[in-house]
Amino acid sequence: MRVAKDFADLGGQAKEPGKDTEDELEDLRICTEDFEEAFLKFTPWASQARRPATMGRIEMDSVIGHQDAKKELIDHLVHPINNPEIYDSLGLSCSGGVLLHGPPGTGKTMLGRAAASLANVQFMAVSGPDFLSKWVGESERAVREMFQRAEELAPVVLFFDEFDAIGRNRDSSEGSQHSSSVVAQLLTMMDGLKPSDGIYLMASTNKAELIDDAFLRPGRFNQSIEVGALTNDLFYEFFQMQIGTIPSTISNQEWIAASNRLRDKVTGAELKGFVDQIKHCSARRCIEEKTEVCLKTEDLEHGLQASRHLFRTVAPVHVNEEKLEEWSEEQDDEDDWVIL
């Protein structure tokens, strides 16, 4: 689908430059060869300023942890995009999708962006609930239009966020008739994709068990990758990535000590919230004291106080009830006590 601005721009590039007089303009003719040459320099309006190298680019190294998930993404998404001839010669489809699943805030969307940047293709993120409409047929039309937009931006990674909202199991979902029609439309569009279309599917969900089994067969989302919480040994590296070049007097030992006070597994979103608390404390202090921006130990302590829900839980002390039941007043002989 082209907009009027696209045709105007294409016609402008097809015109031969340098003919300014009225006599010369009367003899001006635009031929097929002019359009063919203009197509080489033409960029559709829908994809202008959306180049993967400049907009929303995320490097794989900037995503802390998730090494297994990164390897699987490279094997099942990046390599097929960058080496289609090898997969074609082996009879393998390059358009098979990848499903990322795990708790909220673990960085599933960020991993999708990083994979698209590594493959040097555009990234188109859509949210599952955005497709849902109370009007009959509107949800199905939105699905068709979304695939048309992706085709215009190809090569592109089409990323479905909260996929369980539209790909919910048809047997157990509420409003099953409406849900079934949306699922059927999605399946139809996915089955119609060819490697030459340049559309590569990804999706993320917090509840993989709710997704219809039809999406998980080979040729659709045939690869499922778990993205879990970060372990304690990665917290220090995450903090250093978040702080970056911000001036700070907090020592490495203090960051490590703070990491050890947190529980073993925490999501990236929770860790970022902890760092943001430290930054807010620092901003408030700098405004009150009218000093330059600098993170200090007191900011770290305030951040820890505001993030107690991330602390390690202390195991409760269990009293030996059997010993208490065996105690009796007769056995409590005064001579057995030693007073210091």
N, C-alpha and C positions, 0 to 999 in steps of 0.2 A: 504494500500500500504506500503510495507516494502522496505527499501533500503538495499544494499549489506552489509553495515556496521552492520545492525541489525542482519542479519544471521550469520555474523562472530562473533559478540559478544555472540549471543545465543549459537553457537557451542563451543565457548571458555568456557562458563560457564557449558556446559554439560559434558565437559571432566572431567574424574576422576583425581584429583590431586595426586601427590606423585609417579607417575610411570615415572621414569627418564631413566632407563637403556633401551638398545635396545631390549633385550629379553622381557622385560615387555611391551614395546611399541608395539611389534608385536602382543601381546595377547590383546591389548586394543580394546574394543568394546563399542560403544555408543548406549545405548538402549533408548526405548521410555520413560522409567521411568526417565532417566537422563534429557531428554528435559522437561518433566513435572515439575521436581524439579527446573530446570534452569528458567522456565517461572515465578516462584514465585519471583525470584530475578532480573528478566530482566526488563529493562526500554528502550522503543524504543528511537532511536536517536532523533526523531521529538519532543519528549516531555521531553528530558533531559534538566535540568537547567531551566524548565518552571513551576516549582511547584508554586501553588498559594500563599503559605505561604512565599515565598522568593523573587519572582519576580513580581514587579508591584503591590504589595499589598497595598491597600488603606483602611483605617478604616472608617467606616461610620461616626464616630464622627469628623473626619478631614474634612468632607464636611459641611461647615457652612450653616445653614438655610435649606430650602426645606423640612420641617418636613412632610408635607402632601405627597410629592413625595416619601420620604423614607418609610413611612408607607405602601403606596401602593406597592412599590417594594418588601418589606418584605412579604406582604400578597400574592402577585401574582407571585413571583419568588423564594425568599429564602425559605419560608415555603414549597412549593411543592418540591423543591430540597432536603431539609433535612428530609421531612416526606412523602415520596412517598406512603408508605403503607396506610396512612390515606386517601389520595386522590384517590388511587386505589379502596379502599373499598367503597368510595362514588361515584365511576364512573366518577371522574373528571380527565381530561387530565393534565399532568404535563408539557407538552412541549409547551403549548400555549405561544405566544410571548407577549412582552411588547414594546410599542412604546413611546419614550420620545420626546416631541416636545416643542419648545420654541425658543426665540431669540438666536443668536450666542453668545457664551461665558458664558452661564449660568451654565455650569458644567454637561452637560448630559452624556458625556463620563466618567467623574470622578465618577458620581453616578453609572454607569454601572460597573465600576471596583470595587467600594466599595461593591456593591451587590454581585458580584462574590466572593470577598474576604470573605464576611460574610457567604456565602454558602459554602466556602472552596472548590471551583471548579476553574478550569483554565479559563482565559479570553482571547478570541481570537477576536481582533478588525480588521475589514476590512473596507476599504473605498469604497463607492459606485462608484465613477468615475474610480477606478482601474479596474473594470470589463469591461468597455466600450472599444471596439476595432473597427477599421474601417473594419476589415476583417470579412467576413461572417462566422458565427459559432464560432468565437474565444470567444466572450462574454459568450455564452452559455457553452462552455467548461470550462471557468474560474469559472463559478458558480458551475458546477459539481465537479471540483477539490477542490474548497473551502469546500464543504460539506464533501468530502472524508478526507481532512485534519482535519476537526472538529471531524469526527468520530474517527480518530486515537488518538486525544487528549482528548476524552470524559472521564469523565464528563466535559463539557465545556460550558461557556456562549458565544455564537456566536453573536457578536455585529456588526451591520451594521451602520457605520457612514455615514452621508449624504445620507440617504436611498432614498430621493426623486430623486437622480440621476439615480438610476436603477429601482425604483418602481414607476416611474412616470405614471400618468393616461394615458392609451393607447388611449383614445379618443382625447386628446388635445396635446399630445407630438409631437415634431418635429421628423421626421423620424420614423413615427408610426410603420412601418413594422419591423424595427430593434428593436425598443423598445418593441413591443408586444412579440417578440420571447424571449427576455431576461426576461420579466415579466412572461411569460408562463413557462419558465424553472425554475424560482424561485418558482413559485406556485407549480410546480410539486415536487420539492425537499422538500418544506416545508410540503406538504401533505403526503409525504412518511416517515416523521419522526414518530418514536414511542417512548413512554416514556423510553423504555429499551435502546434506542440509546444514551441517556445521553447528548443530544444536546438541549440547551435551548436558545431560540431566543430573541434578543433585537435589537432595532434600534433607531436611533435618526435622527431628521430632524428639519430644521428651517422653513419649509413650508409644514405643514401637509396637506394643501388643495390640493397639487399637487400629493399626493400619490393615486394610484389606489384603488378604493373601495374594490376590491377583496382581498387585503391584510388585511383589517380591519374587516373581518368577524370572528366569533368564530372559534378557532382552529389555527388561524394564529397570527396576532397581535391583539388579542381580547381585550387588555387593553391599553388605551391611557392615558398617564400621562403628565401633563403640568409642565414644569420646567421654572419658570420665573426669573426675576431679583431679587436681594436682596433688602430688604427694609432698610431704614436708621438706624433702631434700631439694625441691625446686623453688621454694618460697623466696630464698635470698636472691636467686637469679631473676625472679619475677619482679621483686622490689627494685632491683638495680635497673631493670628495663623501664619500669614506670617512672623512676626518679630522673633518669637520663642525665641531662646537663644542668639540672636545677642546683644552685649552690646549696651545700649541706655541710654541717659540722657533725652529723651523726656518723659514728665510726662503723666499720664493717662488723666489728664484734657486737655492737649494739643491735644491728640489723639481724645478725645471726641469733642473738639472744631473744629478740622479739619473735623470730620464726619458731624457735623452740617452744615458746609459750602457746603457740597456736596448735590446734588439733591436727591429726595426721593428714586428713584429706579435706581440702577446701577448694571450691571452684574459683576460676579466674575472676568472675564477677565479684565474688565476695572479697578476694584479695585486693582487687582494684578499689572496692568501696573502702577498705581499710586504709589504703594509701591516700585516697581522697580525703578521708577524715584527717589524716596528718597534714595534708596540704591546706585544708580549711582552717585548722588550728594555727598553722603558720601564717596564713593570710590575715586572720583576726589579730594575731600578736603583732605582725608588722604594721597593721593599720593603727593599732593602739599605741605602739611605741614609736611609730613614724621612722621605721628602719627599712633597710633594703631587704629584698626577699632572700631568705635563707632558712632552710630546715634545721631545727635544733632538737636536742634530746628531749626537751620538755614537750615539743610537738609530738614526738613519737610516744611519749608516755600518755598524753591526752588521747591520742589515737587508739592506744591500747585500752584505755578506760572506756572509750566509746564502742569498742568492739569486743566486749566480754563474751558475746555469743560465739566467738570463734575460738575461745580458749579450750584447752584440753579439759575434759571432765575429770573430776576427782572421784576415785572409786569410794563408795560408801564403806564405813567401818561396820562390819557385822559382828555382833556380840554373840559369843558362844552360849546359846540358850540352854543347851544340855547341861553345862556346868552350873548355870544359875539354878536349874531345877534340882540338881543334886545337893545344893547347899541347904543346910538346915541350921537352926539355932543351936542345936545340941553340939554340932561339930565346931561351932564358933567358940572355941575355948580361949579364954582371955590369956592364958599362959603362952599360946602360940604366937601372939603378937609381939613384935619388937618395936619399941618406940625409940626413934632416933632423936 
